[in-house]
């Protein structure tokens, strides 16, 4: 990832309204934080290499944002379920293309490695695979909706 791509990623995160984004790839990690009183900083780390750690000030515009409403507390029944969360920010899609069937529906049995959805980020379509086996109990996001990093997508009953 070159400096231009990093700058484009910073601009994308700033426009998305996310407060923090972490991107980890094989050869580097990037953390972008926005919306705090501290200056916005992007850290680029290249693990186990001779290249020095690079820090760069992110020139993301600060906008006044209304405080986010707290998510309702999960009920006792939902506590036994595993929550599948979004690993990235982007647009959530339940099927590979408009003319194809849905990846999963409520009541479907899934196993580790099954594709649950696609999240489009910066014109890249990322298949999100299940890390657990079980039954889909609830789909928490509408098709073609924007999602944030770590936002709950599915509830899975592991039993």
C-alpha positions as CSV (number, residue, x, y, z in Angstrom):
1,X,0.0,0.0,0.0
2,X,1.6,3.3,-1.1
3,X,1.2,6.7,0.5
4,X,-1.5,7.8,-2.0
5,X,-3.6,4.8,-1.2
6,X,-3.2,5.5,2.5
7,X,-4.3,9.1,2.0
8,X,-7.4,8.0,0.1
9,X,-8.2,5.5,2.9
10,X,-7.9,8.4,5.4
11,X,-10.3,10.5,3.4
12,X,-12.7,7.6,3.0
13,X,-12.8,7.0,6.8
14,X,-13.2,10.7,7.5
15,X,-16.2,10.9,5.2
16,X,-17.8,7.7,6.6
17,X,-18.1,9.1,10.1
18,X,-16.4,6.1,11.8
19,X,-14.5,6.9,15.0
20,X,-11.9,4.2,14.6
21,X,-10.8,1.8,11.8
22,X,-8.2,-0.9,12.0
23,X,-6.9,-2.6,8.8
24,X,-4.5,-5.5,9.1
25,X,-2.9,-7.2,6.1
26,X,-0.1,-9.7,5.8
27,X,2.7,-7.1,5.8
28,X,1.3,-4.1,7.7
29,X,-1.3,-2.7,10.1
30,X,-3.1,0.6,9.9
31,X,-5.2,2.3,12.6
32,X,-7.2,5.4,11.8
33,X,-8.9,7.3,14.7
34,X,-11.2,10.3,14.1
35,X,-13.7,12.4,16.0
36,X,-11.8,12.9,19.3
37,X,-10.2,15.9,21.0
38,X,-6.8,14.4,20.2
39,X,-5.2,15.0,16.8
40,X,-6.0,12.3,14.2
41,X,-3.1,10.0,13.7
42,X,-2.5,7.1,11.3
43,X,0.0,4.5,12.3
44,X,1.6,2.2,9.7
45,X,3.6,-0.7,11.0
46,X,5.6,-3.2,9.0
47,X,6.1,-6.2,11.4
48,X,9.5,-8.0,11.5
49,X,11.1,-5.9,8.9
50,X,14.0,-3.3,9.0
51,X,11.6,-0.6,7.8
52,X,11.0,2.0,10.5
53,X,7.5,2.6,11.9
54,X,5.9,5.4,10.0
55,X,3.5,7.9,11.6
56,X,1.5,10.4,9.6
57,X,-0.9,13.1,10.6
58,X,-4.4,12.5,9.1
59,X,-5.9,15.7,7.8
60,X,-9.5,14.6,8.4
61,X,-12.0,17.4,8.9
62,X,-13.6,17.5,12.3
63,X,-17.4,17.7,12.2
64,X,-19.8,18.1,15.1
65,X,-21.7,14.9,15.4
66,X,-24.7,14.1,17.5
67,X,-24.0,11.5,20.1
68,X,-24.9,8.0,19.1
69,X,-27.7,6.4,20.9
70,X,-26.8,3.4,23.0
71,X,-27.8,0.0,21.6
72,X,-30.5,-1.7,23.5
73,X,-29.3,-4.3,26.0
74,X,-29.6,-7.8,24.7
75,X,-32.3,-9.9,26.2
76,X,-31.5,-13.1,28.2
77,X,-32.4,-15.2,25.1
78,X,-30.0,-13.3,22.9
79,X,-27.1,-13.8,25.4
80,X,-26.8,-17.4,24.4
81,X,-26.2,-16.5,20.7
82,X,-22.9,-15.6,19.0
83,X,-22.8,-12.3,17.3
84,X,-21.1,-12.2,13.9
85,X,-19.6,-8.7,13.5
86,X,-18.4,-6.7,10.5
87,X,-14.6,-6.9,10.2
88,X,-14.5,-3.7,8.0
89,X,-16.6,-0.7,7.1
90,X,-18.5,-0.7,3.8
91,X,-21.8,-1.7,2.2
92,X,-23.5,-4.9,3.3
93,X,-24.9,-7.3,0.6
94,X,-26.8,-10.5,1.3
95,X,-26.2,-12.0,-2.1
96,X,-23.4,-12.1,-4.6
97,X,-25.3,-10.3,-7.3
98,X,-28.9,-9.1,-7.8
99,X,-29.9,-12.2,-9.8
100,X,-28.4,-14.7,-7.4
101,X,-29.9,-16.3,-4.3
102,X,-29.2,-15.1,-0.7
103,X,-26.1,-16.4,1.0
104,X,-28.0,-17.2,4.2
105,X,-31.5,-16.8,5.6
106,X,-32.9,-17.1,9.1
107,X,-33.1,-20.7,10.1
108,X,-30.2,-21.8,7.8
109,X,-27.5,-24.1,9.3
110,X,-24.0,-22.8,8.8
111,X,-20.5,-24.2,9.4
112,X,-17.1,-22.6,9.7
113,X,-16.0,-21.2,6.3
114,X,-19.5,-20.7,4.9
115,X,-20.0,-17.3,3.2
116,X,-22.5,-15.2,5.1
117,X,-22.5,-12.0,3.1
118,X,-20.3,-9.6,1.1
119,X,-19.1,-6.2,2.3
120,X,-18.0,-3.8,-0.4
121,X,-15.3,-1.4,0.6
122,X,-13.6,0.9,-1.8
123,X,-14.8,-1.0,-4.9
124,X,-13.6,-4.3,-3.4
125,X,-16.1,-7.0,-2.6
126,X,-15.0,-8.9,0.5
127,X,-16.7,-12.2,1.3
128,X,-17.4,-12.6,5.0
129,X,-17.1,-16.2,6.1
130,X,-18.5,-17.7,9.2
131,X,-16.0,-18.4,12.1
132,X,-18.7,-20.5,13.9
133,X,-21.0,-23.3,13.2
134,X,-24.7,-23.1,14.1
135,X,-28.1,-21.8,12.9
136,X,-28.8,-18.2,11.8
137,X,-31.3,-16.8,14.3
138,X,-31.5,-13.2,13.2
139,X,-30.1,-10.9,10.4
140,X,-29.4,-7.5,11.9
141,X,-28.7,-5.5,8.8
142,X,-30.8,-4.7,5.7
143,X,-29.4,-5.6,2.3
144,X,-27.4,-2.8,0.6
145,X,-27.0,-0.9,3.9
146,X,-23.8,0.8,5.1
147,X,-22.0,-1.0,8.0
148,X,-19.3,0.2,10.5
149,X,-16.3,-1.8,11.7
150,X,-17.4,-4.2,14.5
151,X,-21.1,-3.7,13.8
152,X,-23.2,-6.8,14.6
153,X,-24.5,-8.4,11.4
154,X,-25.9,-11.8,12.4
155,X,-27.0,-13.7,15.5
156,X,-26.0,-17.4,15.4
157,X,-27.2,-20.2,17.8
158,X,-24.2,-22.4,18.2
159,X,-26.2,-25.3,19.7
